[in-house]
Amino acid sequence: MHGPTHANFPMVVICTLATALCWGVYGPLLQWGHGAMGSGRLRPFICVGIAYVIIAIVGPILVMTLTGMENENGLASGWTNRGFSGIFWSLMGGVAGALGALGVILALNYGGQPGYVMPVVFGCAPIVNTAFTMYFAGTYKHLEPVRGGLYFAGLLLVVMGASLVLMFAPKAAPKKEAQAAKPVVVAKT
């Protein structure tokens, strides 16, 4: 069901776009949740944790049970096929994701706006992901001149794109109360 010989390209595209959609609305939804709660940013983060329990535990169990995906020898098998390293690294991935979510919550708590925080997060995350993966896979040693140059040009474009989004994001119109508070200047003729 997985691996390069069993790639289902349409599902890869659909799932990737669904992820982009969900993560794209993550910051604004947290901002709305915070606004509705009226105090602190950690309460919305607790709600994120509850959502993770529901989606990340109950969801896969249902999918595995209903579709048979990754369920050849039953739900309890496959956890320790290669010792406990799979569990360890999966938990570390979860820790990294949870710390990243906490970082977003705290950035919003300290006054960051979703329209600024999220482009920085999602502009930097692919760069970190690529550098991390290349380093630990050792592929950085095999960069070819042209491909390597294009790779670094792509990284620069990501940084520039996130910067442009930050600098030129649409701003909310000024509130009418602020305009009404300004004194009216009448020119003498």
WOKA-V639027 format. One record per residue. N is the residue number from 0. PHI is phi in whole degrees, 0 to 359 (none if undefined). OMEGA is omega in whole degrees, -180 to 180 (none if undefined). D_FIRST is the distance of its C-alpha to the first C-alpha in whole Angstrom. Layout:
# WOKA-V639027
[[N | PHI | OMEGA | D_FIRST] [N | PHI | OMEGA | D_FIRST]]
This chain:
# WOKA-V639027
[[0 | none | 179 | 0] [1 | 222 | -180 | 4] [2 | 110 | -175 | 7] [3 | 295 | -179 | 10] [4 | 277 | -178 | 9] [5 | 238 | -178 | 6] [6 | 291 | 176 | 8] [7 | 247 | -171 | 9] [8 | 305 | 179 | 12] [9 | 301 | 179 | 14] [10 | 289 | 176 | 12] [11 | 298 | -179 | 12] [12 | 295 | -179 | 16] [13 | 299 | -179 | 16] [14 | 293 | 178 | 15] [15 | 294 | 178 | 17] [16 | 294 | 177 | 20] [17 | 297 | 177 | 20] [18 | 296 | 179 | 20] [19 | 300 | 178 | 23] [20 | 297 | -178 | 24] [21 | 296 | -180 | 24] [22 | 289 | 178 | 25] [23 | 292 | 180 | 28] [24 | 264 | -177 | 30] [25 | 304 | -178 | 29] [26 | 299 | 179 | 33] [27 | 300 | 179 | 35] [28 | 295 | 176 | 33] [29 | 297 | 178 | 34] [30 | 299 | 178 | 38] [31 | 295 | 178 | 38] [32 | 298 | 177 | 37] [33 | 299 | -180 | 40] [34 | 299 | -180 | 42] [35 | 288 | 178 | 42] [36 | 280 | 174 | 42] [37 | 80 | 179 | 45] [38 | 209 | 173 | 45] [39 | 67 | 178 | 43] [40 | 252 | -176 | 40] [41 | 283 | 176 | 38] [42 | 295 | 174 | 38] [43 | 299 | 179 | 36] [44 | 293 | 175 | 34] [45 | 298 | 177 | 34] [46 | 296 | 176 | 32] [47 | 299 | 178 | 29] [48 | 299 | 177 | 29] [49 | 296 | 178 | 29] [50 | 298 | 178 | 26] [51 | 299 | 179 | 24] [52 | 300 | -177 | 25] [53 | 293 | -175 | 24] [54 | 285 | -171 | 21] [55 | 275 | 178 | 19] [56 | 249 | -177 | 20] [57 | 292 | -179 | 20] [58 | 304 | 180 | 18] [59 | 298 | 178 | 15] [60 | 298 | 178 | 16] [61 | 296 | -179 | 17] [62 | 297 | -180 | 13] [63 | 296 | -178 | 12] [64 | 288 | -175 | 15] [65 | 281 | -176 | 15] [66 | 255 | -176 | 11] [67 | 80 | -180 | 10] [68 | 298 | 178 | 7] [69 | 53 | -173 | 8] [70 | 231 | -175 | 11] [71 | 299 | -177 | 11] [72 | 248 | -179 | 15] [73 | 99 | -175 | 16] [74 | 295 | -176 | 16] [75 | 280 | -178 | 18] [76 | 269 | 174 | 16] [77 | 92 | -177 | 15] [78 | 286 | -174 | 17] [79 | 235 | 180 | 19] [80 | 303 | -179 | 17] [81 | 237 | -176 | 19] [82 | 79 | -177 | 22] [83 | 261 | -177 | 23] [84 | 294 | 178 | 22] [85 | 296 | 178 | 18] [86 | 294 | -179 | 20] [87 | 301 | -176 | 23] [88 | 292 | 176 | 21] [89 | 293 | 176 | 19] [90 | 295 | 178 | 23] [91 | 296 | 175 | 24] [92 | 299 | 177 | 22] [93 | 296 | 177 | 23] [94 | 297 | 179 | 26] [95 | 299 | 179 | 26] [96 | 296 | 180 | 25] [97 | 293 | 177 | 28] [98 | 294 | 176 | 30] [99 | 297 | 177 | 29] [100 | 297 | 177 | 30] [101 | 297 | 177 | 33] [102 | 300 | 177 | 34] [103 | 297 | 180 | 34] [104 | 302 | -178 | 35] [105 | 291 | 177 | 38] [106 | 299 | 177 | 39] [107 | 293 | 180 | 39] [108 | 298 | -178 | 41] [109 | 273 | 172 | 44] [110 | 107 | 177 | 44] [111 | 293 | 178 | 41] [112 | 258 | -178 | 40] [113 | 306 | -180 | 37] [114 | 293 | 178 | 37] [115 | 252 | -177 | 38] [116 | 296 | -174 | 36] [117 | 294 | 176 | 33] [118 | 298 | 177 | 33] [119 | 294 | 180 | 34] [120 | 301 | -174 | 31] [121 | 279 | 171 | 29] [122 | 278 | -179 | 31] [123 | 277 | -176 | 31] [124 | 303 | 179 | 28] [125 | 296 | 179 | 26] [126 | 292 | 178 | 29] [127 | 299 | -180 | 28] [128 | 302 | -178 | 25] [129 | 294 | -180 | 25] [130 | 296 | 179 | 28] [131 | 299 | -178 | 26] [132 | 295 | -180 | 23] [133 | 297 | -179 | 26] [134 | 295 | -175 | 28] [135 | 284 | 175 | 26] [136 | 273 | -180 | 24] [137 | 77 | -176 | 27] [138 | 287 | 178 | 27] [139 | 297 | 179 | 30] [140 | 288 | -173 | 32] [141 | 247 | 178 | 31] [142 | 292 | 176 | 31] [143 | 270 | -175 | 33] [144 | 306 | -177 | 36] [145 | 288 | -179 | 35] [146 | 297 | 178 | 32] [147 | 296 | 178 | 33] [148 | 297 | 178 | 35] [149 | 293 | 178 | 33] [150 | 300 | -179 | 31] [151 | 292 | 175 | 34] [152 | 297 | 177 | 35] [153 | 298 | 178 | 32] [154 | 298 | 178 | 32] [155 | 296 | 178 | 36] [156 | 297 | 177 | 35] [157 | 297 | 180 | 32] [158 | 297 | 180 | 35] [159 | 295 | 179 | 38] [160 | 298 | 178 | 36] [161 | 297 | 179 | 35] [162 | 296 | 179 | 39] [163 | 296 | 177 | 40] [164 | 299 | 180 | 38] [165 | 296 | -175 | 40] [166 | 285 | -171 | 43] [167 | 242 | 177 | 43] [168 | 297 | 178 | 41] [169 | 301 | 180 | 43] [170 | 256 | 177 | 46] [171 | 292 | 177 | 47] [172 | 294 | 179 | 50] [173 | 298 | -179 | 53] [174 | 289 | -177 | 54] [175 | 294 | 179 | 57] [176 | 298 | -180 | 59] [177 | 293 | 178 | 59] [178 | 289 | -179 | 60] [179 | 291 | -178 | 63] [180 | 286 | -180 | 64] [181 | 285 | 178 | 65] [182 | 291 | 179 | 69] [183 | 275 | 180 | 70] [184 | 259 | 179 | 72] [185 | 253 | -180 | 74] [186 | 283 | 177 | 76] [187 | 275 | 178 | 79] [188 | 243 | none | 81]]
